Amino acid sequence: MITKGIKYFNLRKIMNSGQIFRMYEPEDGRFIVFSGNRRLEVKQNILSGDQSSEQEMTKVEFGCTEKEFSEYWEEYFDLKRDYGAIVKTAGEYNEKILNDKELNKTEKVRGAEFLRKSCEYGADIRVLKQDIWEMIISFIISQQKQIPSIRKCIEALCERFGEKHETWYGFPTAESIASAGPEGLKGLSLGYRERYIYETAVKYLTDGITKDELEKMPAAEVKKYLTSFTGIGDKVADCICLFGVGLVDSFPIDVHIKDILYREFVSDKDKRKKTEQVSYEISRKKLLDSLSYNDYMKIIDDNFSAFNGVKGIIQQWIFAYEIAKQ
């Protein structure tokens, strides 16, 4: 057990932010994290309500040796990054917009207000750098599923194919899944994802690309490679880039992010034009889907350029805030 003083770090918010599916809180303030064939217990005194008025240094106890911490968990929890600098940038950016008389005449101030609240809520959410293979399979499973169902499917997959430890299972390797054949995934409530997972395991083994090779590739090439797998589109590829490869400028666009971007960052004039194009009777989902991936990327570029290099961290903050207030 080692103890560290850390600012901007809240394990409960991280656990509930949609980026990790094998993290649990069996007791208040005690967390268990699984990554590949690793298991870690972490303890943190989290204030009631999950947030405090000021970001102070909090004591965090990691159930590992100093060597294990420095070789794996420090990078895993992104503890070398200065989150205070990102918070400062967000504060200055939002203040500039909110205090600009010309901008206050536009809807841009609405997005800035939402961003301000998101950054206040999410400042202690760190973007984890998880096992790439685990992220590939986890986010293939995540499509069209709620988090409890995703967790259940992943745990069932681990129990069938993962390495057995005393009281838990590691995440299965590509070899263990591929060797079971196309029928090996039956009975795990994966549905159409069975084929995706099996074919992905086979390709992953056949290609033989390593973690180091992926991390050295330009971001665009990493995403292009990931979308060559069965069942991986833009959103899943961006999630893998953000939570596995460590490309923290990636900005995954799911249904929640679409809704945020349209609601908070599209002008009323453009909204009226869009509804006229697609008719007023259209459902919210169809309305959001009527915008292309490139349309959403333009909204992101227009409104989040101040965070170039760390836009994925801001994405996590606005996503987590949106979920928390529902």
Secondary structure, 3 states (H helix, E strand, C coil): CEEEEECCCCHHHHHCCCCCCCEEEEECCEEEEEECCEEEEEEECCCHHHCCCCCCCEEEEECCCHHHHHHHHHHHCCCCCCHHHHHHHHHHHHHHHHHCCCHHHCCHHHHHHHHHHHHHHHCCCCCCCCCHHHHHHHHHHCCCCCHHHHHHHHHHHHHHHCCECCCCECCCCHHHHHCCCCCCCCCCCCCCHHHHHHHHHHHHHHHCCCHHHHHHCCHHHHHHHHCCCCCCCHHHHHHHHHHHHCCCCCCCCCHHHHHHHHHHHCCHHHHHHHHHHHCCCCCHHHHHHCCCHHHHHHHHHHHCHHHCCCHHHHHHHHHHHHHHCC
